[in-house]
Amino acid sequence: MRVWKNCIFVSGDNNSIKRIDPATHICKDEKETISGNSPDDFDVTDSGRFIYVDWQERSICRLLGNSTTEEILKLRGWKPWGICSSISGDILVAMRSDDTKQARVVGFREAKKTREYKLDQKGHPLYDSPAFVAENRNQDVCVSDVHHNRVTVVDVNGTFKFHYHDLDIEQQIRNIY
């Protein structure tokens, strides 16, 4: 689910993406994916373009205003999982290699790579199984890693900042009580 300018965008296990009016709970429109697969992750850009990931097709697509959908990027050797629109206008995509031995987050603008986050300062992989990606107001890139049950945070230059684990919350609660 994503909220943008008083509209809620939702998707489920089918190939449709719905725009819901939050006041009336009425579906304003419904669009289908190109492939017929359900979108694995999606976001709405600042300009209102709806973008989504189709990992089965290894593609990044966007919905256009005239009820059509276009593929804007096709990956080779990589499967996209998470997507977000960045403050700078890039599209950030979390992905794993087909052999699942590598993972990275790549920024794209008009299908051209603008940045990549893969290794920390010591040359160790930042991610193992990235699922969702988001960018905060400081332009830190936050990526959930389902294999390690953590969120990894890097700055806009790709410098590792910290890992956030579920255990961190438990420890904070123990310190309070």
C-alpha positions as CSV (number, residue, x, y, z in Angstrom):
1,M,0.0,0.0,0.0
2,R,1.2,3.5,-0.8
3,V,-0.4,6.9,-0.1
4,W,0.0,9.8,-2.5
5,K,-2.0,13.0,-2.7
6,N,-5.1,11.7,-0.9
7,C,-5.2,8.4,-2.8
8,I,-4.3,5.0,-1.6
9,F,-2.7,2.5,-4.0
10,V,-3.1,-1.2,-3.2
11,S,-2.2,-4.5,-4.8
12,G,-2.7,-8.1,-3.8
13,D,-2.0,-11.5,-5.2
14,N,-3.5,-10.7,-8.6
15,N,-2.4,-8.6,-11.5
16,S,-4.2,-5.5,-10.6
17,I,-3.3,-2.2,-8.9
18,K,-6.1,-0.2,-7.5
19,R,-6.4,3.5,-6.6
20,I,-8.7,4.0,-3.7
21,D,-10.3,7.2,-2.5
22,P,-9.6,7.2,1.3
23,A,-12.6,9.3,2.1
24,T,-15.2,7.1,0.3
25,H,-13.3,3.8,0.1
26,I,-14.3,3.6,-3.5
27,C,-12.0,2.3,-6.1
28,K,-11.2,5.1,-8.5
29,D,-9.5,3.0,-11.1
30,E,-7.8,-0.4,-11.6
31,K,-4.9,-1.1,-13.8
32,E,-3.3,-4.4,-14.8
33,T,0.3,-5.4,-15.0
34,I,1.8,-6.1,-18.4
35,S,2.7,-9.7,-17.7
36,G,-0.3,-10.7,-15.7
37,N,1.9,-11.3,-12.7
38,S,1.2,-9.6,-9.4
39,P,3.5,-6.6,-8.7
40,D,6.1,-7.6,-6.1
41,D,6.6,-4.0,-4.8
42,F,5.5,-0.6,-6.0
43,D,5.8,3.1,-5.3
44,V,4.5,6.4,-6.6
45,T,7.0,9.0,-7.8
46,D,6.8,12.6,-6.9
47,S,5.3,13.3,-10.3
48,G,2.6,10.8,-9.6
49,R,3.9,8.0,-11.8
50,F,3.2,4.5,-10.5
51,I,6.2,2.2,-10.7
52,Y,6.3,-1.5,-9.9
53,V,8.6,-4.5,-9.9
54,D,7.8,-7.8,-11.7
55,W,10.5,-10.2,-10.5
56,Q,9.3,-13.1,-12.6
57,E,9.9,-11.0,-15.8
58,R,12.9,-9.2,-14.2
59,S,11.4,-5.9,-15.1
60,I,10.6,-2.5,-13.8
61,C,7.4,-1.0,-15.2
62,R,5.3,2.2,-14.9
63,L,1.7,3.0,-15.4
64,L,1.0,5.8,-17.7
65,G,-1.9,8.2,-17.4
66,N,-3.7,6.8,-20.5
67,S,-4.4,3.4,-18.8
68,T,-1.4,1.8,-20.4
69,T,1.7,0.2,-18.8
70,E,5.2,0.3,-20.1
71,E,8.4,-1.6,-19.2
72,I,11.1,0.9,-18.5
73,L,13.9,-1.5,-17.5
74,K,14.6,-5.2,-18.1
75,L,17.3,-6.7,-15.9
76,R,19.6,-9.5,-17.1
77,G,21.1,-11.9,-14.5
78,W,19.3,-10.1,-11.6
79,K,15.8,-10.4,-10.1
80,P,14.3,-7.2,-8.7
81,W,12.4,-7.3,-5.4
82,G,12.0,-3.9,-3.9
83,I,11.5,-0.4,-5.5
84,C,11.3,3.2,-4.3
85,S,11.4,6.6,-5.8
86,S,14.2,8.7,-4.4
87,I,14.4,12.3,-3.5
88,S,16.8,13.0,-6.4
89,G,14.4,11.4,-8.9
90,D,16.2,8.1,-9.3
91,I,14.4,4.8,-9.0
92,L,16.1,2.6,-6.4
93,V,15.8,-1.1,-7.0
94,A,16.8,-3.9,-4.5
95,M,17.8,-7.1,-6.3
96,R,19.5,-10.5,-6.1
97,S,21.5,-12.2,-8.7
98,D,19.9,-15.2,-10.5
99,D,22.3,-17.6,-8.6
100,T,21.4,-15.8,-5.3
101,K,25.1,-15.3,-4.5
102,Q,25.0,-11.5,-4.8
103,A,22.7,-8.7,-3.8
104,R,22.6,-5.0,-4.4
105,V,20.6,-1.8,-4.6
106,V,20.9,0.2,-7.8
107,G,19.7,3.6,-8.7
108,F,18.4,4.2,-12.2
109,R,17.3,7.3,-14.0
110,E,15.8,6.8,-17.5
111,A,17.1,3.2,-17.5
112,K,20.7,4.4,-16.9
113,K,22.5,3.3,-13.7
114,T,23.2,6.3,-11.4
115,R,24.5,4.6,-8.3
116,E,25.0,1.1,-6.7
117,Y,25.2,-0.1,-3.2
118,K,26.7,-3.6,-2.8
119,L,29.7,-3.7,-0.5
120,D,30.6,-2.0,2.8
121,Q,33.9,-0.2,3.4
122,K,35.7,-3.5,4.2
123,G,34.5,-5.2,1.1
124,H,31.8,-7.3,2.8
125,P,28.3,-7.6,1.2
126,L,25.8,-5.1,2.5
127,Y,22.8,-7.4,1.8
128,D,22.1,-11.0,1.4
129,S,18.4,-11.1,0.5
130,P,17.1,-7.5,0.1
131,A,13.3,-7.2,0.0
132,F,12.2,-3.6,0.5
133,V,14.1,-0.4,-0.1
134,A,13.2,3.1,1.0
135,E,15.0,6.5,1.2
136,N,14.6,8.8,4.2
137,R,14.7,12.6,4.2
138,N,18.4,12.5,4.8
139,Q,18.8,10.5,1.6
140,D,19.9,7.5,3.7
141,V,19.0,4.3,1.8
142,C,17.3,1.7,4.1
143,V,17.0,-1.9,2.9
144,S,15.3,-4.8,4.7
145,D,17.2,-8.0,4.5
146,V,14.9,-11.0,5.1
147,H,17.8,-13.5,5.5
148,H,19.4,-11.5,8.3
149,N,16.2,-10.2,9.8
150,R,17.5,-6.6,9.8
151,V,17.5,-3.3,8.0
152,T,20.8,-2.0,6.6
153,V,21.3,1.7,6.3
154,V,23.8,3.4,4.0
155,D,24.2,7.1,3.3
156,V,23.6,8.6,-0.2
157,N,27.2,7.8,-1.1
158,G,26.9,4.1,-0.1
159,T,28.8,4.4,3.1
160,F,27.6,1.9,5.6
161,K,25.9,3.5,8.7
162,F,24.4,0.8,10.7
163,H,22.2,-2.4,10.9
164,Y,18.9,-2.3,12.7
165,H,17.8,-5.6,14.2
166,D,14.6,-6.7,15.9
167,L,16.7,-7.4,18.9
168,D,17.6,-3.7,19.1
169,I,13.9,-3.0,20.0
170,E,13.9,-5.8,22.6
171,Q,17.1,-4.4,24.2
172,Q,15.7,-0.9,24.3
173,I,12.6,-2.1,26.1
174,R,14.7,-4.1,28.6
175,N,16.7,-0.9,29.3
176,I,13.5,1.1,30.0
177,Y,12.1,-1.5,32.5
